[in-house]
Amino acid sequence: MSIKEDDVNNDSDNDLGVDFDYQPNAEDDADDDDVDSLDSTSKSEEVCGVKRIADLMVEDIWNLEFRTEDEACQFYNAYSCWHRFVMRKHGVVRDNQGRIISRQLVCNKEGWRNMRYLDMDDRSREARSLTRTKCPARLRIKLDYGCGRWKVSCFVESHNHDLTPPQFAHLIPANRRLTVTDRVQVENLHNFGVKSCHIMGYIAFQKGGYRHAGFTRKDLYNHIDRYRRAKVKNEDANAAINYLIGKSNNDPLFFGKYTFTSDERLEHIFWADGQSIIDYHCFGDIVAFDSTYKKNKYNKPLVIFSGCNHHGQTVIFGSGLLSDETTETYKWLLETFVEAMGGKSPKAVITDGDLAMRDAIKNVLPDATHRLCGWHLQRNACENIKNPNFLRDFKGLIYDNNDQRDFDRRWAAILDKHNLVGSTWMEKMYETREMWSHCFLRDKFFGYIRTTSQCEGINSLIRFYVNRKNTLIDFMHNLDRALKEYRNKELIADFKSQCSEPVMITSLEVYERSASCYFMRNVFKEIRNEIQRAGALNITVLSTTLDKVEFSVTALGDPAKDRRVEVDRGKNLFSCSCKLFESRGIPCSHIFCAMKFENILEFPDSLIYKRWTKNAKNEFISTDMPVNDDIERVLKFQVGALASNCNKLCDIACKDLADFDEVQSELVNLVIRLQSRKQGKSTPNVNVEGSNDPFVVKSKGAPSKRSSWRKKRACSNCHKYGHYYKRCPDLMQHSVEGNPRDRSYGNASAKDSGFSPERFANSSRSFSIKSEHHSRPNTKPFKKGGTRKFTATGMRNRKGKDNTFVEVKESQQDKIHSFTNYMR
């Protein structure tokens, strides 16, 4: 008979749920106790069939017969549990139809660890402790075609190691399992949000200690992980969309939109909650976004839209997961973002130099000022112009506060100084100078953002919450936790600004005190620095025309640094040639110097930029409410205004019981009255049934830092190329012939174990062989009739896997779905 053998070391199967008997030559209708009741701690006296496990002799085991293979595995598992060792499934033998006809069960200490795992050159962590002792204990069963039963063909009772001491018996895998009651209790506690460590402590307390819990903390974590995965198995996309729909039911301003591919797989998805939309309407004049990778199991690029709030802190406006990074995809993302924000477009956008992003912004946001990230430009300069002196001069062109004529003069000087005339990269940079040089962008408001560094800061924070193994539902839930972290920081900053006063330290206390009353703490500190610098400036009147005065302000000891300040006495307006107020929104030291010269004692309203004030959100809700606008935008503002007032009401009413009862009864009566007056609109049902999980995508990612050229490494033993020391054929041949540390299968020879030095030196793509004997251990054959096909490639990656890539192309035909509660 032609057979095949799979030498695969499988983990032991602890699911002992089939009834069987141990009586030799028993009939099929025998009904005995479950082997699950046989453990070494509490049920050791249970009787199975005619004899207990403790009373079975070697001759009894040789005469055992089993109805199925699983029955034999369950018996040996119970036997190992009683004798305090762990059973492991080992090799199987299959016939030419692929059916198992022989199975070997061994002690888990059977065999040796392969030497190649002990002599790894690129080990990233310490090797695991050695547990294998080449234990001979085993049980082999074979199918008898005559009677259809499984009979014992080999049994070795003895071990070459000490068995597990009784005090550790509860840690044996066969004794560790969650009962049905335990599983129900764990799942219920997990659904209520109880942490896994607390669940373990609670169950151990109920059962009288961790020893009597019946499982370990790792078993609990594994079960919770399987439970969570089972809930979203093949339904990850549906679960993610339903999660967003659930949030929309609780958040009137929530917005979400997603698309499907032609084969009903989730393609793109974007979402923003109500607080993010309100933040955008308050601080959405500047938006920065960038893509990051390895944040979910599908490798979908994550794009987060962010800006800065009235504290100068990072605020998140929305998030999106994309299937690719093409221009069309970014156009869909930007259009969806503008739609979510009620049609309001940002005034300034900051990104890196990605061409797809640039084209999408030009099409969707034509009126927005697009600024390229200065840090990415410096990195590109290092890669294209390998000159540290040039990098210093180029950095000055990016950030220095000069006019456009000075930029052209310095650009020409740099080309001559570094001999870069005719450089293609420099020509491209000059063509896009209006997108990256501060000389051309200093009259545009960008607040605190000049690079995408805050996007990198977001990526750095969320890596503590999300990882590349997250499903979509886990990713969205964990991203919400990161979003709460940012909002908590804003709340703390609000408290410090509202409930404390800074110490006055400058000589111009009238200006400093006025600024502390208007501006948030972080912004006030910058304004105070400008007030301090005003004391080291000289001022000269250049011209006076009616109500307008022009001053020349210079630094003390450096008259070359001249700034022009214009003051309109009638309208109380100020302007400076440094453009700090236009670009940052805070008055510069030159303006404070002119105010001191004009003896102005009050902080002018024209120098108070609303977005930096303490009441930035409150004034936005009360003053910017649209009157004759589209119904969607009006509804957004109304919800925001009501939410703000309700928060204030809650803060006041919760401090006194009488106030709480009064407000509670009034609100209940008000809700009943409004519901009877108007019939609310029903919530639309979004059908997401039948949607499939997305494919794993291949993203752009950052450029590889490794050079494409790599010096060949020779073997340190034979000094030949094509292999390393641990795979040297000479050493392996010596190991097979007489090395006591040989790790071949059992006591088999090199010929029996399938070893061949040519196998390691061969760099052919693939080959097929006939299988009449068992192959080399740890070799996984392909089930191809009577042959086995191996892949033996000479080019392998660092983990030893074949460098095989499969490209999957899909139709771009989209099926767009969206849900917005404010359109009900």
C-alpha positions in Angstrom: 0.0 0.0 0.0 1.3 3.5 -0.9 1.2 5.7 2.2 2.2 9.2 3.2 3.5 10.3 6.6 3.0 13.8 8.1 5.7 14.5 10.7 3.9 17.4 12.3 4.2 18.0 16.0 0.7 19.2 16.9 -0.4 20.5 20.3 -2.3 18.2 22.5 -6.0 18.3 22.2 -7.6 19.0 25.6 -11.2 18.9 24.5 -12.2 15.6 26.1 -15.8 15.3 25.4 -16.4 11.8 23.9 -17.5 8.8 26.0 -15.4 5.6 25.6 -14.3 2.6 27.5 -11.0 1.1 28.4 -12.0 -2.6 28.6 -10.0 -4.7 26.2 -12.1 -6.0 23.3 -15.2 -4.2 24.6 -18.3 -3.9 22.5 -19.2 -0.7 20.7 -22.3 -0.1 22.8 -20.4 0.2 26.1 -21.4 3.3 28.0 -18.7 4.6 30.4 -17.8 7.7 32.2 -16.3 10.7 30.5 -12.5 10.9 30.7 -12.9 14.5 31.5 -13.6 13.5 35.1 -10.2 11.9 35.4 -7.7 14.3 36.8 -5.0 13.9 39.5 -6.5 16.3 42.0 -10.2 15.6 42.6 -11.6 12.8 40.5 -8.8 10.2 40.8 -11.1 7.4 42.1 -13.6 7.4 39.2 -14.0 4.0 37.6 -13.8 3.8 33.8 -15.1 0.5 32.4 -13.6 -2.4 34.3 -10.4 -0.8 35.6 -9.4 2.5 36.9 -6.6 4.4 35.0 -4.4 4.0 38.1 -4.9 0.2 38.0 -4.0 -0.3 34.3 -0.9 -2.4 33.8 1.3 -2.4 30.7 -0.3 -5.6 29.4 -3.8 -4.0 29.7 -2.7 -1.0 27.6 -1.2 -3.3 24.9 -4.7 -5.0 24.7 -6.7 -1.8 24.4 -8.9 -1.1 21.4 -10.6 2.2 20.5 -13.5 3.1 18.3 -11.9 6.2 16.9 -8.6 8.0 16.9 -10.0 10.8 19.1 -10.9 8.2 21.7 -7.3 7.0 21.9 -6.1 10.6 22.2 -8.5 11.2 25.0 -7.4 8.1 26.8 -3.7 8.9 26.6 -4.4 12.4 27.7 -6.2 11.2 30.8 -3.4 8.7 31.4 -0.8 11.4 31.2 -2.9 13.6 33.5 -3.0 10.9 36.1 0.8 10.2 35.8 1.6 13.9 35.9 3.1 14.5 32.4 1.8 16.2 29.3 0.8 14.4 26.2 1.5 15.7 22.7 0.4 14.5 19.3 3.3 13.6 17.1 3.5 11.9 13.7 0.7 10.4 11.6 0.7 7.9 8.7 -1.8 8.4 5.9 -3.0 6.1 3.1 -3.1 7.1 -0.6 -6.6 8.7 0.0 -5.2 10.9 2.7 -6.9 9.1 5.5 -5.0 8.7 8.8 -4.2 5.0 9.5 -1.6 5.4 12.3 -1.1 8.0 15.0 1.7 8.4 17.6 1.2 10.1 20.9 4.3 11.1 22.9 5.4 12.8 26.1 5.8 16.5 25.5 9.5 16.2 26.4 10.1 13.9 23.5 12.9 15.0 21.0 15.4 17.8 21.0 15.2 21.4 20.0 16.7 21.9 16.6 20.2 23.4 16.7 19.3 26.1 14.2 17.0 27.7 16.7 19.8 27.8 19.3 22.5 29.2 17.0 20.5 32.0 15.4 22.7 35.0 14.4 19.9 37.5 14.2 18.0 36.6 17.5 15.8 39.5 18.7 14.9 38.0 22.1 16.3 35.5 24.5 15.8 31.9 23.7 13.0 30.0 25.5 14.1 27.6 28.2 14.8 24.0 27.1 12.1 21.5 27.9 12.9 18.6 25.6 14.9 15.6 27.0 14.3 13.0 24.2 11.8 11.2 26.4 11.0 7.7 25.0 7.5 7.4 26.5 4.9 7.0 23.7 1.7 5.3 22.6 1.2 4.4 18.9 -2.1 3.2 17.6 -2.9 1.7 14.2 -6.2 1.2 12.3 -7.1 -2.5 11.8 -9.0 -2.7 8.5 -10.4 -6.1 9.5 -12.5 -4.9 12.5 -12.4 -1.2 11.9 -10.9 -0.5 15.3 -7.7 1.3 16.5 -5.3 -1.0 18.2 -2.1 -0.3 20.2 1.0 -1.1 18.1 3.6 0.4 20.4 3.6 1.5 24.0 6.6 2.8 26.1 5.8 3.5 29.7 9.2 4.8 31.0 10.3 8.4 31.1 13.9 9.7 31.3 12.9 12.7 33.4 11.2 13.5 36.7 7.4 13.7 36.5 5.6 16.8 37.6 5.5 17.2 41.4 2.0 17.1 43.0 2.0 20.7 44.0 2.3 21.7 40.3 -0.3 19.2 39.1 -2.9 21.9 38.6 -0.6 23.6 36.1 -0.5 20.6 33.7 -2.3 21.6 30.5 -4.6 18.6 30.7 -5.9 19.8 34.1 -6.3 23.4 33.0 -9.5 24.2 31.3 -12.5 26.5 31.6 -15.7 24.7 32.4 -18.9 25.8 30.8 -19.9 27.7 33.9 -16.5 29.5 33.9 -16.8 30.4 30.3 -20.3 31.9 30.7 -19.1 33.9 33.8 -16.0 35.1 32.0 -17.9 36.2 28.9 -20.5 38.0 31.0 -17.9 39.9 33.0 -16.0 40.8 29.8 -19.1 42.1 28.2 -19.6 44.4 31.2 -16.2 45.8 30.7 -14.4 44.1 33.6 -10.6 43.8 32.9 -9.2 40.3 32.4 -6.9 40.6 35.5 -9.9 41.4 37.7 -11.9 38.5 36.2 -9.1 36.1 37.1 -8.9 37.4 40.7 -12.7 37.3 41.1 -13.0 33.7 40.0 -10.0 32.6 42.0 -11.6 34.2 45.1 -14.8 32.3 44.5 -13.1 29.0 44.3 -10.7 29.5 47.2 -7.5 30.5 45.5 -5.6 30.4 42.2 -4.7 26.7 42.8 -8.4 25.7 42.6 -9.4 28.0 39.8 -8.8 25.2 37.3 -7.0 27.5 34.8 -4.3 30.0 34.6 -4.3 33.7 33.7 -2.9 32.8 30.2 -5.8 30.4 29.6 -8.2 33.2 30.6 -6.6 35.6 28.1 -6.7 33.0 25.4 -10.4 32.3 25.9 -11.3 36.0 25.9 -9.3 36.5 22.7 -11.1 33.6 21.1 -14.4 34.9 22.3 -13.8 38.3 20.8 -12.6 36.9 17.6 -15.6 34.6 17.3 -18.0 37.5 17.5 -16.4 39.2 14.5 -15.3 36.1 12.6 -15.9 36.9 8.9 -18.1 39.8 10.0 -15.4 42.3 10.9 -16.7 44.8 8.3 -20.3 44.5 9.5 -19.3 44.8 13.1 -17.3 48.0 12.4 -20.1 49.6 10.5 -22.7 48.6 13.1 -20.4 50.1 15.8 -20.4 53.4 13.9 -24.1 53.2 13.5 -24.5 52.6 17.2 -22.4 55.7 17.9 -24.6 57.7 15.5 -27.7 56.7 17.4 -26.2 58.2 20.6 -24.5 61.3 18.9 -26.8 63.6 16.9 -23.9 65.1 15.1 -22.0 61.9 14.2 -21.1 61.4 10.6 -19.9 58.3 8.9 -19.5 57.2 5.3 -18.1 54.1 3.7 -17.8 52.4 0.2 -17.8 48.8 -1.0 -15.9 47.3 -3.9 -17.7 45.4 -6.7 -17.4 42.1 -4.7 -19.0 43.6 -1.6 -15.8 44.1 0.4 -15.3 47.2 2.5 -13.1 49.6 0.7 -12.9 53.1 2.3 -14.5 54.4 5.5 -14.5 57.8 7.2 -16.1 58.9 10.5 -16.2 61.9 12.8 -18.1 62.3 16.0 -20.1 65.3 17.1 -17.3 66.8 19.3 -14.8 66.6 16.4 -17.3 68.4 14.1 -17.8 71.2 16.7 -14.0 71.5 17.2 -13.6 71.8 13.4 -16.1 74.7 13.2 -14.2 76.4 16.0 -10.6 75.7 14.9 -10.9 74.2 11.4 -9.1 77.1 9.7 -5.9 75.0 9.6 -5.9 71.3 8.9 -3.0 68.9 8.8 -3.2 65.3 7.7 -0.9 62.4 6.8 -1.2 58.7 6.4 0.3 56.1 8.7 0.5 52.3 8.4 0.5 49.1 10.4 -2.4 50.1 12.6 -4.8 47.3 11.7 -4.8 43.7 10.5 -5.7 44.7 6.9 -2.8 47.2 6.7 -5.2 49.8 5.6 -3.6 53.3 5.6 -5.0 55.4 8.4 -5.5 59.1 7.7 -6.3 61.5 10.6 -7.3 65.1 10.1 -6.0 67.3 12.9 -5.5 70.9 13.8 -4.7 73.0 16.9 -7.2 74.3 19.5 -7.2 77.5 21.5 -4.5 76.1 23.7 -2.2 75.3 20.8 -2.8 71.6 21.5 -3.6 69.0 18.9 -7.3 68.4 18.1 -8.6 65.6 15.9 -11.4 66.4 13.3 -11.9 63.0 11.7 -10.4 59.7 10.7 -10.4 57.5 7.6 -9.2 54.1 6.6 -8.4 53.7 2.9 -7.7 50.8 0.6 -5.0 52.6 -1.4 -3.3 56.0 -1.7 -4.2 57.1 -5.2 -5.4 60.6 -6.2 -9.0 59.4 -6.7 -9.0 57.9 -3.2 -7.7 61.1 -1.6 -10.3 63.1 -3.6 -13.1 60.9 -2.1 -11.6 61.3 1.3 -11.4 65.1 1.1 -14.9 65.4 -0.4 -16.3 63.2 2.4 -14.4 65.3 5.0 -15.9 68.6 3.7 -19.3 67.0 3.5 -19.0 65.9 7.2 -18.1 69.4 8.2 -21.2 70.9 6.6 -19.5 72.2 3.5 -17.0 74.3 5.3 -13.5 74.1 3.7 -10.3 74.8 5.6 -8.3 77.9 4.8 -4.9 76.2 5.0 -3.8 72.6 4.6 -0.4 71.1 5.6 0.8 67.8 4.2 4.0 66.1 3.2 5.1 66.1 -0.4 2.9 63.2 -1.6 1.9 63.9 -5.2 -1.5 62.1 -4.8 -2.4 64.3 -1.9 -1.3 67.4 -3.7 -3.4 66.7 -6.8 -6.4 65.9 -4.6 -6.1 69.1 -2.6 -5.8 71.1 -5.8 -9.1 69.6 -7.1 -11.2 69.5 -3.9 -9.8 72.5 -2.0 -8.8 75.0 -4.7 -9.1 78.0 -2.3 -7.1 76.6 0.5 -3.4 77.5 0.9 -1.4 74.3 0.7 1.9 74.2 2.7 4.4 71.5 2.4 6.0 70.0 5.6 9.4 71.7 6.3 10.8 68.6 8.0 10.1 66.4 4.9 11.8 69.0 2.7 14.9 68.9 4.9 15.0 65.1 4.6 14.7 65.3 0.8 17.4 67.9 0.7 19.7 65.5 2.7 19.0 62.7 0.2 19.4 64.8 -3.0 22.1 67.3 -2.0 24.5 65.5 0.2 26.1 68.7 1.7 25.7 69.6 5.3 26.5 73.3 4.7 23.8 73.4 2.0 21.3 72.0 4.4 21.9 74.8 6.9 21.4 77.4 4.2 18.3 75.7 2.8 16.8 75.5 6.3 17.1 79.3 6.5 15.1 79.6 3.3 12.3 77.5 4.7 11.9 79.2 8.1 13.5 82.7 8.1 11.1 85.6 8.2 12.2 87.7 5.1 10.5 89.2 2.1 10.3 87.7 -1.4 13.1 89.9 -2.8 15.4 88.7 -0.1 14.5 85.1 -0.9 15.5 85.5 -4.6 18.8 87.1 -3.6 19.6 84.3 -1.1 18.5 81.6 -3.5 21.0 82.8 -6.2 23.7 83.0 -3.6 23.2 79.5 -2.5 23.3 78.1 -6.1 26.6 79.8 -6.7 28.1 78.9 -3.3 27.3 75.2 -3.5 27.7 74.9 -7.3 24.1 73.8 -7.8 23.3 75.7 -11.0 21.4 73.3 -13.3 20.4 70.9 -10.5 17.0 69.3 -11.4 16.0 69.0 -7.8 16.7 72.6 -7.1 14.7 73.7 -10.1 11.7 71.7 -8.9 12.0 73.2 -5.4 12.1 76.7 -6.9 9.0 76.1 -8.9 7.1 75.1 -5.7 8.7 77.8 -3.4 5.4 79.4 -2.7 4.3 76.1 -1.0 7.2 75.8 1.5 9.1 79.0 2.0 7.9 81.2 4.9 8.8 84.3 2.8 5.7 83.5 0.7 3.5 82.2 3.4 4.0 84.6 6.3 0.9 86.6 5.5 -1.2 83.4 5.8 -2.5 82.1 9.1 -1.0 78.7 10.1 -1.1 79.1 13.9 1.4 76.7 15.5 1.6 74.3 12.5 4.4 74.5 10.0 5.2 70.8 9.6 3.3 67.5 9.9 5.1 66.9 13.2 1.8 66.9 15.1 0.6 64.2 12.8 3.7 62.2 13.8 2.8 63.0 17.4 -0.7 61.5 16.9 0.8 58.4 15.4 3.2 58.1 18.3 0.4 58.4 20.8 -2.1 56.0 19.2 0.6 53.3 18.9 -0.1 52.7 22.6 -3.7 52.0 21.8 -3.7 50.2 18.4 -1.5 47.7 16.7 -1.2 45.8 13.4 -3.2 42.9 14.8 -6.4 44.9 15.6 -9.6 44.0 13.8 -11.6 47.0 12.5 -13.9 47.0 15.4 -11.0 46.8 17.9 -9.2 49.5 16.0 -12.1 51.9 16.1 -12.8 51.3 19.8 -9.1 51.8 20.7 -8.9 54.9 18.5 -11.8 56.4 20.5 -9.7 55.8 23.6 -6.8 57.8 22.2 -9.3 60.6 21.2 -10.4 60.8 24.8 -6.8 61.2 25.8 -6.5 64.4 23.7 -9.9 65.7 25.0 -8.8 65.1 28.6 -5.7 67.2 28.0 -7.8 70.0 26.7 -10.1 69.8 29.7 -7.1 70.0 32.0 -5.7 73.0 30.1 -9.2 74.7 30.3 -9.2 74.2 34.1 -5.7 75.7 34.5 -6.6 78.7 32.4 -10.0 79.4 33.9 -9.3 78.7 37.6 -5.9 80.3 38.1 -4.0 83.5 37.3 -0.4 83.8 36.2 2.2 86.0 38.0 3.0 89.3 36.3 6.7 89.5 35.6 7.1 92.2 33.0 7.5 96.0 33.4 4.5 96.5 31.0 2.0 95.0 33.5 -1.0 96.7 31.9 -0.5 94.8 28.7 0.4 91.6 30.5 -2.6 91.6 32.8 -5.0 92.4 29.9 -3.5 89.5 27.9 -3.9 87.1 30.9 -7.6 88.0 31.0 -8.3 87.3 27.4 -6.0 84.5 26.2 -5.5 80.9 27.2 -2.4 80.1 29.4 -0.2 78.6 26.7 -0.9 81.5 24.2 -0.5 84.1 27.0 3.0 82.8 27.7 4.0 83.6 24.1 2.4 87.0 24.2 4.2 87.7 27.4 7.5 86.9 25.7 6.7 89.4 23.0 5.9 92.0 25.7 9.3 91.4 27.3 11.1 91.8 24.0 9.5 95.2 23.5 11.7 96.6 26.3 14.8 96.0 24.1 13.6 97.9 21.0 14.1 101.4 19.7 11.3 103.2 17.9 11.4 106.2 15.5 8.5 108.0 13.8 8.9 107.9 10.0 5.7 109.7 8.9 2.4 111.0 10.1 -0.7 111.3 7.8 -4.0 112.3 9.4 -4.8 109.4 11.8 -2.0 107.1 10.5 1.5 106.9 11.9 4.4 104.9 10.5 7.2 103.8 12.9 10.6 102.2 12.4 11.4 99.7 15.1 14.9 98.4 15.5 16.6 96.0 18.0 18.8 97.6 20.6 22.4 97.4 19.4 21.4 96.0 15.9 19.9 98.8 13.8 20.1 96.6 10.7 17.0 94.6 11.9 14.4 97.2 10.9 10.6 96.6 11.1 7.9 99.0 10.0 4.8 99.4 12.1 1.7 101.3 11.0 -0.9 102.5 13.4 -4.3 103.8 12.5 -5.4 105.9 15.5 -8.9 106.4 14.2 -9.8 102.7 13.8 -7.2 101.5 16.4 -5.6 99.1 13.9 -2.0 97.9 13.9 0.2 96.2 11.3 3.8 95.2 11.3 6.1 94.1 8.5 7.2 91.0 10.4 3.7 89.6 9.8 3.6 87.7 13.1 0.0 88.6 13.8 -1.1 87.5 10.4 0.8 84.1 10.5 0.5 83.2 14.3 -2.4 85.3 15.5 -0.5 87.0 18.4 0.8 90.6 18.4 4.5 91.0 18.0 7.0 92.9 20.2 7.2 95.7 17.5 3.5 96.4 17.9 3.8 96.5 21.7 6.6 99.0 21.4 4.5 101.2 19.2 1.6 100.9 21.7 3.9 102.0 24.5 5.0 105.0 22.4 1.4 105.9 21.7 0.6 105.6 25.4 -2.2 103.1 24.7 -3.3 101.5 28.0 -6.0 99.1 26.9 -5.5 96.0 24.9 -7.0 96.8 21.4 -9.8 94.5 20.2 -8.1 94.3 16.8 -5.2 92.5 18.4 -7.4 89.8 20.0 -7.6 86.8 17.8 -10.8 85.0 18.8 -9.6 81.5 18.3 -6.9 82.0 21.1 -9.3 83.4 23.7 -10.8 81.6 26.7 -14.3 81.9 25.3 -13.4 80.7 21.8 -16.0 77.9 21.7 -18.7 79.9 23.6 -18.4 82.9 21.4 -18.4 80.7 18.3 -21.7 79.1 19.3 -23.4 82.4 20.3 -22.2 84.7 17.6 -21.6 82.6 14.5 -25.0 80.9 14.4 -26.2 81.0 10.7 -29.6 82.5 10.1 -30.4 81.9 6.4 -28.3 78.9 5.7 -28.9 75.3 4.7 -30.9 73.2 7.2 -28.0 70.8 7.9 -25.6 73.5 9.1 -28.3 75.2 11.1 -29.1 71.9 12.8 -25.4 71.4 13.7 -25.1 74.8 15.3 -28.4 74.3 17.3 -27.2 71.0 18.7 -23.9 72.5 19.6 -25.5 75.4 21.4 -27.9 73.2 23.3 -25.1 70.8 24.3 -23.0 73.7 25.6 -25.9 75.0 27.7 -26.8 71.6 29.0 -23.2 71.0 30.2 -23.3 74.2 32.2 -26.7 73.2 33.6 -25.4 69.8 34.7 -22.3 71.4 36.4 -24.6 73.7 38.4 -27.5 71.3 39.3 -25.5 68.3 40.3 -23.9 70.1 43.3 -27.1 70.4 45.3 -29.8 67.8 45.8 -32.7 70.3 45.7 -31.4 71.8 42.4 -30.9 68.4 41.0 -34.5 67.3 41.7 -35.9 70.5 40.3 -33.9 70.3 37.1 -34.6 66.6 36.7 -38.4 67.1 36.9 -38.4 70.1 34.6 -36.3 68.3 32.0 -38.6 65.2 32.1 -41.7 67.5 31.7 -40.0 69.4 28.9 -39.1 66.3 27.0 -42.7 64.9 27.3 -44.1 68.2 26.1 -41.8 68.5 23.1 -42.4 64.8 22.1 -46.2 65.4 22.2 -45.8 68.5 20.2 -43.8 67.1 17.4 -43.4 63.5 16.1 -39.7 62.7 15.9 -38.3 61.3 12.7 -37.4 57.6 12.7 -33.9 56.4 12.5 -33.0 55.1 9.1 -31.9 51.5 9.0 -28.6 51.0 7.1 -28.4 47.5 5.7 -24.9 46.2 6.1 -25.7 42.5 5.8 -23.6 40.6 3.3 -20.6 42.9 3.4 -17.3 41.1 3.4 -14.1 41.9 5.2 -11.5 43.8 3.2 -8.3 42.3 1.7 -4.9 43.1 3.2 -3.5 46.0 1.2 0.0 46.8 0.3 0.7 50.5 1.3 3.4 52.8 0.2 5.0 53.2 3.6 8.3 55.0 4.3 11.3 54.3 2.0 13.6 51.5 3.1 16.6 52.7 5.0 18.7 49.7 3.9 20.9 49.9 0.9 20.0 47.6 -2.0 23.6 46.5 -2.2 24.7 44.1 0.5 28.1 42.5 0.9 28.0 38.7 0.5 28.6 36.8 3.7 30.8 33.7 3.6 30.5 30.6 5.8 33.0 30.9 8.7 33.7 27.2 8.6 34.3 26.4 4.9 34.7 30.0 3.7 32.3 29.4 0.8 29.3 31.5 -0.3 25.7 30.4 -0.5 25.2 29.4 3.1 26.1 30.3 6.7 27.8 28.5 9.5 24.7 26.9 10.9 23.8 25.4 7.5 27.2 24.4 6.5 27.0 20.9 4.8 30.3 19.9 6.3 29.2 20.5 9.8 25.8 18.8 9.2 27.5 15.8 7.7 29.7 15.6 10.8 26.7 15.9 13.1 24.9 13.1 11.4 27.9 10.7 11.5 28.8 11.1 15.1 27.7 14.2 16.9 25.9 13.3 20.2 23.8 16.5 19.8 22.2 15.1 16.6 18.6 16.3 16.4 17.3 13.8 13.8 14.0 12.1 14.3 14.2 9.6 17.1 17.2 7.3 16.6 16.8 7.2 12.8 19.9 7.5 10.6 20.5 10.4 8.2 19.1 8.4 5.3 16.0 7.6 7.2 15.4 11.2 8.4 15.4 12.4 4.8 18.6 14.6 5.4 20.7 15.5 2.4 23.4 18.2 2.3 22.5 19.0 -1.3 19.1 20.0 -0.1 20.5 23.0 1.6 22.8 24.0 -1.2 20.2 23.5 -3.9 18.8 26.9 -5.0 16.2 25.6 -7.5 12.7 26.9 -7.3 10.8 23.7 -6.4 10.9 19.9 -6.9 8.7 16.8 -6.2 9.7 13.5 -4.8 8.0 10.2 -4.1 7.3 9.5 -0.4 8.0 6.0 0.7 9.7 6.8 4.0 9.0 9.5 6.5 10.5 12.8 5.6 12.7 15.2 7.6 11.1 16.5 10.8 9.2 19.8 10.7 8.6 19.4 7.0 5.0 20.2 6.0 4.0 18.4 2.8 1.4 19.6 0.3 -1.5 17.2 -0.1 -1.0 16.4 -3.8 -2.1 12.8 -4.4 0.8 10.4 -3.8 3.6 13.0 -4.1 4.8 15.8 -1.9 6.0 19.2 -3.2 8.5 21.3 -1.4 9.6 24.8 -1.9 13.4 25.2 -1.7 14.4 28.7 -2.7 17.8 30.2 -2.3 16.5 33.7 -1.6 14.8 33.9 1.8 13.9 36.7 4.1 15.2 37.2 7.6 12.5 35.0 9.1 13.3 32.2 6.8 10.2 32.5 4.7 10.0 32.5 0.9 9.9 35.9 -0.6 6.6 35.3 -2.5 4.3 38.2 -3.3 0.7 38.0 -4.7 -0.9 41.0 -6.2 -4.7 41.2 -6.2 -6.4 43.8 -8.4 -10.0 44.7 -7.8 -12.5 46.8 -9.7 -12.8 50.4 -8.7 -16.6 50.4 -9.0 -17.8 51.7 -5.6 -21.0 51.3 -3.8 -21.3 54.3 -1.5 -23.2 54.2 1.8 -23.4 56.9 4.4 -25.3 57.6 7.5 -25.8 61.0 9.1 -28.2 61.5 12.0 -28.8 65.1 11.3 -30.5 64.3 8.0 -33.3 62.3 9.6 
